Amino acid sequence: ITACWSLGVTCASYALLLGSSVPHVKMASELVPLIFVPQMLFAGFFIRTSQIPVFLRWAQYTCVLKYAINLLLNVEFHPDLEA
């Protein structure tokens, strides 16, 4: 639950930063994919991170979604953690 909450807070912070840095709502809604699409691409959501070209793999460490997905997968499927 904490991982989902922290991911939500982080995404809301990104949206607030973007919304406060542009003068019009339309411009903010056009720029939102520039933040959130790379999050999905580099987090391993659509393709495995091993399939990302080597010169772009550094970007996966700047994506908050990657850390949230890894944390949720670790909590769900780690054999040493019990419910």
Rosetta blueprint (number, residue, H / E / L):
1 I L
2 T H
3 A H
4 C H
5 W H
6 S H
7 L H
8 G H
9 V H
10 T H
11 C H
12 A H
13 S H
14 Y H
15 A H
16 L H
17 L H
18 L H
19 G H
20 S H
21 S H
22 V L
23 P L
24 H L
25 V H
26 K H
27 M H
28 A H
29 S H
30 E H
31 L H
32 V H
33 P H
34 L H
35 I H
36 F H
37 V H
38 P H
39 Q H
40 M H
41 L H
42 F H
43 A L
44 G L
45 F L
46 F L
47 I L
48 R L
49 T H
50 S H
51 Q H
52 I L
53 P L
54 V H
55 F H
56 L H
57 R H
58 W H
59 A H
60 Q H
61 Y H
62 T H
63 C L
64 V H
65 L H
66 K H
67 Y H
68 A H
69 I H
70 N H
71 L H
72 L H
73 L H
74 N H
75 V H
76 E H
77 F H
78 H L
79 P L
80 D L
81 L L
82 E L
83 A L
